[in-house]
């Protein structure tokens, strides 16, 4: 079996802290909080008062035409606009510097077109089923973002829209890595998109006691802090262009970081709660680091799933100790960028891999903001409140989804050796 090197040559973001990579990077390293008072949903009398909403989003200005916007759910718009950024940065043009059949798309969504689903359900109940939009299905289905990105960029190669809840886009990038590593594609547009800051999603998550009830946006998402009481729902998109190393070098592409490891496991425990002993999450971490060739003498940064829920953060801490060993785990630097962005569900893993790539590229490790009160069960180095100017050799991003889905991808600082 082939074992090709895989690198990142383009990235794009739509997030609560920036709708392009430069703005996102600046706010990330400054520790800017993108969580704000929930707006636009006052009529629903929601118990949750904060969210990570997207500000100043203009899909037309970001490259979508008016007809495409009309035919697209918001999650699709987020994903396409992030993909436009990523492909532009990569410089790939199908049929010119990459063969269309060797160009793929692995973009998933945890939920898909929920806004469209809500609107058309209302139409059915108020006007009748015969008034449902003919665009309802193609706007709502979770694979449509991947399909539309493939159409836009004439990517005729493998197309795999992953759905694994909050692990969706980490799995998508991990599977894209494997496809390129083993010779099935030369480049893949990979990541995830989500648009669920709406009353149905907020009500659903709130009623299973998953969301933070804190009303102060600056204190609502505080991963690994003893006061944490739930995650903050957010939305957006993160897209990477993964490319086979020799293909990228041959065309003179700018290489951001190298993708070197992928781990995939299942808790097989509970439909929402993580396995308490952390062993299955640890297995995914270990798989990814082993494939990456990581050794304890190298500097490792971890972008944790770090949701700010009581169960996740202590179970993830256990997993890191199991996978790395207690002594080495205390040397590793960990942060949760969800403290700034909130939890973007199916998009969050890709955004956090972009965080990890930026950390390696810039020699800066982003902070966990809002951290003030240590939890005895979360006793590792979570880079509290201030970024650190430290050059890591490797960066691992972990994602844990409802259903017990665990995914970890490891990146390495790029070297042409």
C-alpha positions as CSV (number, residue, x, y, z in Angstrom):
1,X,0.0,0.0,0.0
2,X,1.2,3.5,-0.8
3,X,2.2,5.8,2.0
4,X,2.4,9.3,0.6
5,X,3.0,12.5,2.6
6,X,0.0,14.8,3.0
7,X,0.1,18.5,3.5
8,X,-2.3,21.4,4.0
9,X,-2.2,24.0,1.2
10,X,-5.3,26.1,2.0
11,X,-7.6,27.0,4.8
12,X,-10.9,28.9,5.2
13,X,-13.1,29.9,8.1
14,X,-16.5,31.3,9.0
15,X,-16.6,31.6,12.8
16,X,-17.7,33.8,15.6
17,X,-14.2,35.3,15.8
18,X,-13.6,35.9,12.1
19,X,-14.9,35.2,8.6
20,X,-11.5,34.8,7.1
21,X,-8.2,33.3,8.2
22,X,-6.4,36.6,9.0
23,X,-9.1,37.9,11.2
24,X,-9.6,34.5,12.8
25,X,-5.9,34.2,13.5
26,X,-5.6,37.6,15.0
27,X,-8.5,37.1,17.4
28,X,-7.5,33.6,18.2
29,X,-4.0,34.5,19.5
30,X,-5.4,37.6,21.3
31,X,-7.9,35.4,23.1
32,X,-10.9,37.3,21.9
33,X,-14.3,36.0,23.0
34,X,-16.7,35.5,20.1
35,X,-19.6,34.4,22.4
36,X,-22.2,37.1,22.8
37,X,-25.8,37.6,24.0
38,X,-28.2,35.6,21.9
39,X,-30.0,37.9,19.4
40,X,-32.9,37.4,17.0
41,X,-34.7,34.7,18.9
42,X,-36.5,36.8,21.7
43,X,-39.9,35.5,20.7
44,X,-39.1,32.0,21.7
45,X,-38.6,32.6,25.4
46,X,-35.4,30.5,25.5
47,X,-33.7,29.7,28.8
48,X,-30.3,30.0,27.1
49,X,-29.1,33.6,26.7
50,X,-25.7,33.3,24.9
51,X,-24.4,31.8,21.7
52,X,-21.5,31.9,19.2
53,X,-23.3,33.6,16.3
54,X,-21.7,34.7,13.0
55,X,-21.3,38.4,12.6
56,X,-21.3,40.4,9.4
57,X,-21.7,37.4,7.1
58,X,-22.2,38.4,3.5
59,X,-22.1,35.3,1.2
60,X,-22.2,37.5,-1.9
61,X,-19.1,39.4,-0.9
62,X,-17.4,36.1,-0.1
63,X,-17.9,34.7,-3.6
64,X,-21.4,33.2,-3.8
65,X,-23.8,34.4,-6.5
66,X,-27.4,35.4,-5.7
67,X,-29.0,32.3,-7.2
68,X,-26.8,30.0,-5.3
69,X,-27.5,31.9,-2.1
70,X,-31.3,31.5,-2.6
71,X,-30.9,27.8,-3.1
72,X,-28.7,27.2,-0.1
73,X,-29.4,26.7,3.6
74,X,-27.2,28.8,5.9
75,X,-24.9,25.8,6.7
76,X,-24.3,25.4,3.0
77,X,-23.5,29.1,2.6
78,X,-21.0,28.9,5.5
79,X,-19.3,25.8,4.0
80,X,-19.1,27.1,0.5
81,X,-17.7,30.5,1.6
82,X,-15.0,28.8,3.7
83,X,-14.2,26.5,0.8
84,X,-13.9,29.4,-1.6
85,X,-11.2,30.9,0.8
86,X,-9.4,27.6,1.2
87,X,-9.2,26.7,-2.5
88,X,-8.2,30.3,-3.4
89,X,-5.3,30.0,-0.9
90,X,-4.3,26.6,-2.2
91,X,-4.1,27.8,-5.8
92,X,-5.7,24.6,-7.1
93,X,-7.6,24.9,-10.4
94,X,-9.4,21.7,-11.6
95,X,-8.2,20.8,-15.1
96,X,-5.2,23.1,-15.0
97,X,-2.9,22.0,-12.1
98,X,-4.9,19.1,-10.8
99,X,-6.9,16.4,-12.7
100,X,-10.6,16.7,-11.9
101,X,-10.9,12.9,-11.1
102,X,-8.0,13.2,-8.6
103,X,-9.7,16.1,-6.8
104,X,-12.1,15.2,-4.0
105,X,-14.4,16.7,-1.4
106,X,-14.9,15.4,2.2
107,X,-17.2,18.0,3.8
108,X,-19.7,17.0,6.4
109,X,-22.3,18.4,8.7
110,X,-23.6,17.1,12.0
111,X,-27.2,18.1,11.4
112,X,-27.5,19.7,7.9
113,X,-30.1,22.2,6.8
114,X,-31.9,22.7,10.1
115,X,-33.1,26.2,9.3
116,X,-34.7,25.0,6.1
117,X,-36.3,22.0,7.9
118,X,-37.8,24.4,10.5
119,X,-39.2,26.8,7.8
120,X,-40.6,24.1,5.6
121,X,-42.2,22.3,8.5
122,X,-44.0,25.5,9.4
123,X,-45.1,25.8,5.8
124,X,-46.6,22.3,5.9
125,X,-48.5,22.9,9.1
126,X,-49.8,26.3,8.1
127,X,-50.3,26.1,4.3
128,X,-50.4,22.4,3.5
129,X,-47.9,19.8,2.2
130,X,-48.6,20.9,-1.4
131,X,-46.9,24.3,-0.5
132,X,-43.6,22.8,0.6
133,X,-40.7,24.2,-1.5
134,X,-39.4,21.9,-4.3
135,X,-36.0,23.0,-3.0
136,X,-36.7,21.6,0.5
137,X,-34.9,18.3,0.1
138,X,-31.8,19.6,-1.8
139,X,-31.4,22.4,0.7
140,X,-31.8,20.3,3.8
141,X,-29.8,17.1,3.2
142,X,-26.5,17.0,5.0
143,X,-24.5,15.9,2.0
144,X,-25.5,18.9,-0.1
145,X,-22.6,21.2,1.0
146,X,-20.1,18.6,-0.2
147,X,-22.0,18.2,-3.4
148,X,-22.2,21.9,-4.1
149,X,-18.5,22.4,-3.3
150,X,-17.6,19.6,-5.8
151,X,-19.8,21.3,-8.4
152,X,-18.2,24.7,-7.8
153,X,-14.6,23.4,-8.1
154,X,-15.2,20.6,-10.6
155,X,-13.9,18.1,-8.1
156,X,-14.8,14.8,-9.7
157,X,-12.8,12.5,-7.4
158,X,-13.9,10.9,-4.1
159,X,-16.7,12.7,-2.3
160,X,-17.5,11.6,1.3
161,X,-19.8,13.7,3.5
162,X,-19.2,12.4,7.0
163,X,-21.8,12.6,9.8
164,X,-20.6,11.8,13.3
165,X,-22.0,14.6,15.4
166,X,-19.3,16.8,17.0
167,X,-16.6,14.6,15.5
168,X,-17.8,15.1,11.9
169,X,-15.2,17.4,10.4
170,X,-12.3,15.8,12.3
171,X,-13.4,12.4,10.8
172,X,-13.8,14.1,7.4
173,X,-10.2,15.4,7.5
174,X,-8.8,12.2,8.9
175,X,-10.5,10.1,6.1
176,X,-9.3,12.6,3.5
177,X,-5.8,12.2,4.9
178,X,-6.0,8.5,4.5
179,X,-7.4,8.7,1.0
180,X,-4.5,10.9,-0.2
181,X,-1.9,8.9,1.8
182,X,-3.0,5.7,0.2
183,X,-3.1,7.1,-3.3
184,X,-6.8,7.6,-4.0
185,X,-6.7,11.3,-4.6
186,X,-4.1,14.1,-5.1
187,X,-6.1,16.7,-3.2
188,X,-9.3,16.9,-1.1
189,X,-11.3,19.8,0.1
190,X,-12.2,18.7,3.7
191,X,-14.0,20.0,6.7
192,X,-17.4,20.7,8.0
193,X,-20.2,23.3,8.3
194,X,-23.1,23.9,10.7
195,X,-25.9,26.4,11.2
196,X,-27.9,25.5,14.3
197,X,-28.2,28.7,16.3
198,X,-32.0,28.4,16.1
199,X,-34.8,27.8,18.6
200,X,-35.2,24.1,17.8
201,X,-31.6,23.2,18.3
202,X,-31.2,25.4,21.4
203,X,-34.3,24.0,22.9
204,X,-33.3,20.5,22.3
205,X,-29.8,20.8,23.7
206,X,-31.0,22.9,26.6
207,X,-33.6,20.3,27.6
208,X,-30.9,17.6,27.9
209,X,-29.0,20.0,30.1
210,X,-26.1,20.2,27.7
211,X,-25.9,24.0,27.4
212,X,-24.4,26.6,29.7
213,X,-27.0,28.5,31.6
214,X,-24.5,31.3,32.4
215,X,-25.8,34.6,31.0
216,X,-22.5,36.5,31.0
217,X,-20.9,35.7,27.6
218,X,-17.4,36.1,29.0
219,X,-18.0,33.4,31.6
220,X,-20.4,31.0,29.7
221,X,-17.7,28.8,28.1
222,X,-14.9,28.0,30.5
223,X,-13.4,24.6,29.6
224,X,-11.6,22.7,32.4
225,X,-12.6,25.4,34.9
226,X,-14.3,24.1,38.1
227,X,-17.3,26.4,37.4
228,X,-18.1,25.0,34.0
229,X,-21.8,24.1,33.5
230,X,-22.3,23.3,29.8
231,X,-21.3,24.2,26.3
232,X,-22.2,27.2,24.3
233,X,-23.9,26.5,21.0
234,X,-22.2,28.1,18.0
235,X,-22.1,27.8,14.2
236,X,-19.8,28.3,11.2
237,X,-17.5,26.4,8.9
238,X,-13.9,25.3,8.7
239,X,-12.4,24.0,5.5
240,X,-8.9,22.7,4.6
241,X,-7.3,21.7,1.4
242,X,-5.3,18.6,1.9
243,X,-2.8,17.7,-0.9
244,X,-0.3,15.0,-1.7
245,X,3.2,16.4,-0.9
246,X,4.9,15.8,-4.2
247,X,1.9,17.2,-6.1
248,X,2.0,20.4,-3.9
249,X,5.8,20.8,-4.3
250,X,5.7,20.3,-8.0
251,X,3.3,23.2,-8.5
252,X,5.1,25.5,-6.0
253,X,2.2,25.5,-3.5
254,X,2.6,27.2,-0.1
255,X,2.6,24.5,2.5
256,X,1.0,25.4,5.9
257,X,1.6,22.2,7.9
258,X,1.8,18.4,7.4
259,X,-1.0,15.9,8.3
260,X,0.7,12.9,9.9
261,X,-1.7,10.9,12.0
262,X,-5.4,9.9,12.5
263,X,-7.2,8.0,15.2
264,X,-10.8,6.8,15.2
265,X,-12.6,4.9,18.0
266,X,-16.0,4.5,19.6
267,X,-16.9,4.6,23.3
268,X,-19.7,2.0,22.8
269,X,-21.0,3.2,26.1
270,X,-23.9,5.8,26.0
271,X,-25.7,7.8,23.4
272,X,-24.6,11.2,24.8
273,X,-22.2,10.7,27.8
274,X,-18.6,9.9,27.2
275,X,-17.1,6.6,28.6
276,X,-16.1,7.7,32.1
277,X,-12.7,6.0,32.3
278,X,-11.4,7.8,29.1
279,X,-9.9,4.6,27.6
280,X,-11.6,4.7,24.2
281,X,-10.8,8.4,23.7
282,X,-7.2,7.5,24.8
283,X,-7.1,4.9,22.1
284,X,-7.9,7.4,19.3
285,X,-5.3,9.8,20.7
286,X,-2.7,7.0,20.8
287,X,-3.5,5.8,17.3
288,X,-3.1,9.3,15.9
289,X,0.2,10.0,17.7
290,X,1.7,6.6,16.8
291,X,1.0,7.0,13.1
292,X,2.4,10.6,13.4
293,X,5.7,9.3,14.8
294,X,5.5,11.4,17.9
295,X,8.0,10.8,20.7
296,X,8.1,12.3,24.2
297,X,11.2,14.3,23.4
298,X,9.1,16.4,20.9
299,X,7.0,19.4,21.9
300,X,3.3,18.6,21.6
301,X,0.4,21.0,21.6
302,X,-3.2,19.6,22.0
303,X,-6.3,21.4,20.9
304,X,-8.7,19.6,23.2
305,X,-12.4,19.0,22.5
306,X,-12.8,20.9,25.7
307,X,-16.5,21.6,25.6
308,X,-16.9,23.1,29.1
309,X,-19.3,20.4,30.2
310,X,-18.7,18.7,33.6
311,X,-18.3,15.2,32.0
312,X,-16.3,15.9,28.9
313,X,-13.5,17.8,30.4
314,X,-12.6,15.4,33.2
315,X,-13.0,12.4,30.9
316,X,-10.8,14.0,28.2
317,X,-8.2,14.8,30.9
318,X,-8.1,11.1,31.9
319,X,-7.7,10.1,28.3
320,X,-4.7,12.3,27.8
321,X,-3.1,10.9,30.9
322,X,-3.7,7.3,29.6
323,X,-2.5,8.0,26.1
324,X,0.6,10.0,27.0
325,X,1.4,8.7,30.4
326,X,0.9,10.8,33.6
327,X,4.3,12.4,33.6
328,X,4.4,13.3,29.9
329,X,0.8,14.5,30.0
330,X,1.9,17.2,32.5
331,X,4.5,18.5,30.1
332,X,2.1,18.8,27.1
333,X,0.3,22.1,26.6
334,X,-3.4,21.9,26.0
335,X,-6.1,24.5,25.2
336,X,-9.7,24.7,24.1
337,X,-10.5,27.2,21.4
338,X,-14.2,26.6,22.1
339,X,-13.6,29.1,25.0
340,X,-13.5,31.7,22.2
341,X,-15.7,30.3,19.4
342,X,-18.2,28.2,21.3
343,X,-19.1,24.7,20.0
344,X,-19.8,24.6,16.3
345,X,-20.9,20.9,16.3
346,X,-20.1,19.4,13.0
347,X,-17.8,22.3,12.0
348,X,-15.9,22.4,15.2
349,X,-13.2,19.8,14.5
350,X,-12.1,21.4,11.2
351,X,-11.9,24.8,12.8
352,X,-9.8,23.4,15.7
353,X,-7.5,21.7,13.2
354,X,-7.1,25.1,11.5
355,X,-6.3,26.4,15.0
356,X,-3.7,23.7,15.4
357,X,-2.2,24.4,11.9
358,X,-1.9,28.1,12.8
359,X,-0.2,27.3,16.1
360,X,2.5,25.3,14.3
361,X,2.9,27.8,11.5
362,X,3.2,30.8,13.7
363,X,4.9,29.4,16.8
364,X,2.1,30.6,19.1
365,X,-0.2,28.4,21.2
366,X,-3.7,29.8,21.7
367,X,-5.2,30.2,25.2
368,X,-8.1,28.7,27.0
369,X,-9.9,31.9,28.0
370,X,-12.3,32.3,31.0
371,X,-10.2,30.0,33.1
372,X,-10.0,31.0,36.7
373,X,-10.8,28.2,39.1
374,X,-8.9,25.0,38.8
375,X,-10.7,21.7,39.0
376,X,-8.8,18.9,40.8
377,X,-10.0,16.4,38.2
378,X,-8.7,18.6,35.4
379,X,-5.1,19.2,36.5
380,X,-3.1,19.5,33.3
381,X,-1.6,22.7,31.6
382,X,-4.6,24.3,29.8
383,X,-2.7,27.5,28.7
384,X,-5.0,29.7,30.8
385,X,-6.0,33.1,29.4
386,X,-2.8,34.1,27.6
387,X,-1.3,32.7,24.4
388,X,2.3,31.4,24.6
389,X,5.1,32.1,22.1
390,X,6.2,28.5,21.9
391,X,7.1,26.5,18.8
392,X,5.5,23.1,19.0
393,X,6.7,20.2,16.8
394,X,3.3,18.4,16.7
395,X,-0.3,19.5,17.2
396,X,-3.1,17.1,17.9
397,X,-6.8,18.0,17.8
398,X,-9.4,15.8,19.4
399,X,-13.1,15.7,18.8
400,X,-15.7,13.6,20.7
401,X,-19.3,13.3,19.4
402,X,-22.7,12.1,20.7
403,X,-22.9,8.4,20.0
404,X,-19.4,7.9,21.3
405,X,-17.5,8.9,18.2
406,X,-13.9,9.8,18.9
407,X,-11.6,11.3,16.3
408,X,-8.1,12.7,16.6
409,X,-5.9,14.2,13.8
410,X,-2.2,15.0,14.4
411,X,-0.3,17.7,12.5
412,X,3.4,18.3,12.2
413,X,5.3,21.5,11.7
414,X,6.2,21.5,8.0
415,X,9.7,20.7,6.9
416,X,10.8,19.9,3.4
417,X,13.2,17.2,4.6
